[in-house]
Amino acid sequence: MTTGADLLVDAFGRVQEAVHAAVSGLTVEALNARLDADANSIAWLVWHLTRVQDDHIAEVADVDQVYLRDGFAERFSLPLDQRAIGYGHTSDEVAAVRVEDPQLLLDYYDAVHRQTVNYVKGLTDTDFDRIVDRSWDPAVTLAVRLVSVVNDTMMHVGQAQFVRGVLDRRS
């Protein structure tokens, strides 16, 4: 029998595959390219989707964020608050997310993916009804939060793949 945890592990695995497809083999120039002055770069899109996943999973799992715990904030050395996840970033803040090593981005995503999968694998179907955020009406359950993370990350990685496609056609 397939459980909700099994489905989520599969979904997060698909995000991981898409992240690798979007980033692997890119030059630093392509990773940080913006299609216009206010567009999001692949670096920002993947950093942001990873920060959102890291932040949201850490919160519901009651663990530390990988970005802070494992030294990724220092390794990225971005001129932003270390707790920033990219939500509401201005064009200047998007530009500040410049990544000089595509592998660093993949290493960070993979570390977040491992933490996510380890957490999700331990869930039972009854866990999904737990309320994790009462600031919404209706209150947000764990199931809704996890599906929201999958949805958000997949949309952003799709945008990163689109940008990569445009850049690939230009070269």
C-alpha positions as CSV (number, residue, x, y, z in Angstrom):
1,M,0.0,0.0,0.0
2,T,1.3,3.5,-0.9
3,T,1.2,6.0,1.9
4,G,1.1,9.7,1.9
5,A,4.8,9.7,3.0
6,D,5.7,7.5,0.0
7,L,4.0,9.9,-2.4
8,L,5.8,12.9,-0.9
9,V,9.1,11.2,-1.0
10,D,8.5,10.6,-4.7
11,A,7.4,14.2,-5.3
12,F,10.5,15.6,-3.5
13,G,12.6,13.2,-5.5
14,R,11.2,14.7,-8.7
15,V,12.1,18.2,-7.5
16,Q,15.6,17.0,-6.8
17,E,15.9,15.6,-10.3
18,A,14.6,18.8,-11.8
19,V,17.0,20.9,-9.8
20,H,20.0,18.9,-11.0
21,A,18.7,19.1,-14.6
22,A,18.4,22.9,-14.3
23,V,21.9,23.5,-12.7
24,S,24.3,20.7,-13.8
25,G,26.8,21.7,-16.3
26,L,26.1,25.4,-16.2
27,T,28.8,28.0,-16.2
28,V,29.0,30.6,-13.5
29,E,28.0,33.2,-16.0
30,A,24.8,31.2,-17.1
31,L,23.9,30.4,-13.5
32,N,23.8,34.1,-12.6
33,A,22.5,35.5,-15.9
34,R,19.3,37.5,-15.8
35,L,17.2,37.6,-19.0
36,D,16.4,41.2,-18.3
37,A,17.3,43.7,-15.6
38,D,14.6,42.5,-13.2
39,A,14.4,38.8,-14.0
40,N,15.3,36.1,-11.6
41,S,18.5,34.2,-12.4
42,I,18.8,30.4,-12.1
43,A,21.0,30.9,-9.1
44,W,18.4,32.9,-7.3
45,L,15.5,30.6,-8.3
46,V,17.3,27.5,-7.1
47,W,18.7,29.2,-4.0
48,H,15.2,30.5,-3.2
49,L,13.3,27.2,-3.7
50,T,15.9,25.5,-1.5
51,R,15.7,28.1,1.2
52,V,11.9,27.8,1.2
53,Q,12.1,24.0,1.4
54,D,14.8,24.2,4.1
55,D,12.8,26.8,6.2
56,H,9.5,25.1,5.9
57,I,10.7,21.6,6.6
58,A,12.8,22.7,9.5
59,E,9.8,24.4,11.0
60,V,7.4,21.5,10.8
61,A,10.1,18.9,11.8
62,D,11.3,21.1,14.6
63,V,15.0,20.9,13.5
64,D,17.6,23.5,12.5
65,Q,17.8,24.7,9.0
66,V,20.5,23.1,6.9
67,Y,21.6,26.5,5.6
68,L,22.4,27.7,9.1
69,R,23.4,24.4,10.8
70,D,25.7,23.0,8.2
71,G,27.6,26.2,7.3
72,F,26.0,26.9,3.9
73,A,25.2,30.5,4.9
74,E,28.9,31.1,5.3
75,R,29.8,29.2,2.2
76,F,27.4,31.2,0.1
77,S,28.5,34.4,1.8
78,L,25.6,36.5,0.4
79,P,25.1,40.1,1.5
80,L,21.7,39.2,3.0
81,D,20.3,38.3,6.3
82,Q,21.2,34.6,6.9
83,R,17.5,33.8,7.6
84,A,16.3,35.4,4.3
85,I,14.6,32.9,2.0
86,G,13.9,35.2,-0.9
87,Y,10.3,35.8,-0.3
88,G,9.5,39.4,-1.3
89,H,13.0,40.1,-2.6
90,T,13.6,43.3,-4.6
91,S,15.4,43.2,-7.9
92,D,18.6,44.4,-6.1
93,E,18.3,41.5,-3.6
94,V,17.8,39.0,-6.4
95,A,21.0,40.4,-8.0
96,A,22.8,40.0,-4.7
97,V,22.3,36.2,-4.9
98,R,25.3,35.5,-7.0
99,V,26.6,32.0,-6.8
100,E,30.2,31.3,-7.9
101,D,30.1,27.5,-7.8
102,P,27.1,25.6,-9.3
103,Q,28.1,22.6,-7.2
104,L,27.6,24.6,-4.0
105,L,24.0,25.1,-5.0
106,L,23.5,21.4,-5.8
107,D,25.2,20.4,-2.5
108,Y,22.9,22.7,-0.6
109,Y,19.8,21.4,-2.3
110,D,20.9,17.8,-1.8
111,A,21.5,18.4,1.9
112,V,18.0,19.9,2.2
113,H,16.6,17.1,0.2
114,R,18.1,14.5,2.6
115,Q,16.7,16.3,5.6
116,T,13.3,16.5,3.9
117,V,13.2,12.8,2.9
118,N,14.4,11.7,6.3
119,Y,11.6,13.7,8.0
120,V,8.9,12.7,5.5
121,K,9.8,9.0,5.6
122,G,9.0,9.0,9.4
123,L,5.5,10.3,9.0
124,T,2.3,8.2,9.2
125,D,-0.9,9.1,7.5
126,T,-2.4,10.3,10.8
127,D,0.5,12.9,11.2
128,F,-0.8,14.8,8.1
129,D,-3.8,16.2,10.0
130,R,-1.6,18.0,12.5
131,I,-2.1,21.8,12.5
132,V,1.2,23.5,11.7
133,D,0.0,27.1,11.1
134,R,-3.0,28.8,12.7
135,S,-2.4,32.2,11.0
136,W,-4.6,31.0,8.1
137,D,-8.3,30.3,7.9
138,P,-8.7,27.5,7.7
139,A,-5.6,26.5,9.7
140,V,-2.8,24.8,7.7
141,T,-2.3,21.1,8.3
142,L,1.0,19.3,7.8
143,A,-0.3,17.7,4.6
144,V,-1.2,21.1,3.1
145,R,2.2,22.6,4.1
146,L,4.1,19.8,2.6
147,V,2.1,19.8,-0.7
148,S,2.6,23.6,-0.8
149,V,6.4,23.1,-0.5
150,V,6.3,20.6,-3.3
151,N,4.2,22.9,-5.5
152,D,6.3,26.0,-4.8
153,T,9.6,24.3,-5.4
154,M,8.5,22.6,-8.6
155,M,7.2,25.9,-10.0
156,H,10.5,27.6,-9.3
157,V,12.6,24.8,-10.7
158,G,10.4,24.9,-13.8
159,Q,11.2,28.6,-14.1
160,A,14.9,27.8,-13.7
161,Q,14.7,25.2,-16.5
162,F,12.9,27.8,-18.7
163,V,15.7,30.3,-18.2
164,R,18.2,27.6,-18.9
165,G,16.4,26.8,-22.2
166,V,16.5,30.4,-23.2
167,L,20.2,30.7,-22.4
168,D,21.0,27.5,-24.2
169,R,19.3,28.7,-27.3
170,R,21.2,32.0,-27.2
171,S,24.6,30.2,-27.2
